[in-house]
Amino acid sequence: MNSAAPAYQKLPGRSIAFSGIGRLWLGEDHVLEAESLLVHERYRRFFLKDMAAIVVRRTKARMWWNVAHGVLGFGGAALAGGLWWWGTFVKEQEPRVVLWVFAGMIAPFALFFLILFLINSLLGPTCRCHVQTTAAGAHALAAPTRLRAARRVLARLTPLIEAAQKMNAPTLPTEVGTSAE
Amino acid sequence: MSVSLPVPPSFVACPACGFALPLDALAHGGESPCPQCRARLSATLFPTFWTPAPAAPGLADHAGDGEAVCFFHPQNRAALTCERCGRFICTVCDMPLGARHLCPTCLTSGLGGEKLPELVVRRFLWADTALLTGLLPLVAGLFVWPGFIVTGTAAIFCALFGWKRPGSLPRGRRHWVAVLGLILGVLQLAFWFGMLFLFTNSSFWAKTFR
């Protein structure tokens, strides 16, 4: 009675949150939302024939992350630069080395946050996708969380959903010769 | 599992504030602000949204002479066949599972033991557990080596116990992860026994630090 495991194709975009890493997968007749938290995965299915609408809402997550990364990155860089610059004016060797050591300790952290700032900026605007189905109402999808990825997902799903909804009537055995509808 | 309701959604609600969005603003496809909360939204509406859903199947038709009948209700006319066992079923017995139509027996038997992948809602990933416990020393540091007997054994157990168990639903079984966990578990045990040997064998210390 075992069924063959369905084959899934990865859809663009993913999310990282406390609830786990979210990703969408395209199955034969449904979209699978998988949220994995270390050693455990949770699934939710949205059948193509049931999807009534997909709403994409632009969020301000990128801006807030950029503020956080920017403060830590640029602030850290300014502090490290300041300490280094201050050290150049100190004539005694020991305090100068201490200042430069502090600057050297802060600089990698500043660089780390500046790289995060750059990556977050390059990934583009953030969004939240919501799928509205005929059966279960609206549901916020775990992924994608970037507008660019959401557009790619929509471009991929729209023709499939339209095709699925055009032929969602169940097939009938010819010998019965009657319709289920 | 999909269950169809007779009434399609007649409006799209703003995900931020729940306000019913004007469809004419959404229909042009671009981004438009919610009239209430000003959240910037774009919506893609599919045919199901506009087309009223068919009425939910109620009572099945009575079978006439010479007509195929439902396996479970001999008085009802068969409407379709179960896609697992091939039995004729009426609209009452039809259990739609995505695009498939099953009979109640096949659906019930598929609920246990994860026999129907369409019904799986969570999975425990044994291979990932093996890898995680195998990698623990890299996170905690080698100075916690007395605990390696526990984590190493756990990594080996998880890798072997979960070898034939179903893995992630979309990614499938990832044996390479389990093998990596197994190797790391064996290394931990080897390290633990090595350290134990060093601490218990006094002659080794005597020779080394003479």
Interface residues (C-beta under 8 A of the other chain):
Chain A: M1 N2 S3 A5 P6 Y8 K10 R23 W25 E28 D29 H30 L32 A34 S36 L38 V39 H40 E41 R42 Y43 R44 R45 F47 K49 D50 M51 A52 A53 I54 V55 V56 R57 R58 R128 H130 Q132 T134 A135 G137 A138 A140 L154 T158 I161 E162 A164 Q165 K166 N168 P170 T171 L172 P173 E175 V176 T178 S179 A180 E181
Chain B: M1 S2 V3 S4 L5 P8 P9 V12 A13 C14 P15 A16 E31 A39 R40 L41 S42 A43 T44 L45 F46 P47 T48 F49 T51 A53 P54 P57 D61 E67 A68 R77 A78 A79 L80 T81 R84 F88 T91 D94 P96 G98 A99 H101 C106 S109 G110 K115 L116 P117 E118 V120 V121 R122 R123 F124 L125 W126 D128 T129 L132 P166 S168 L169 P170 R171 G172
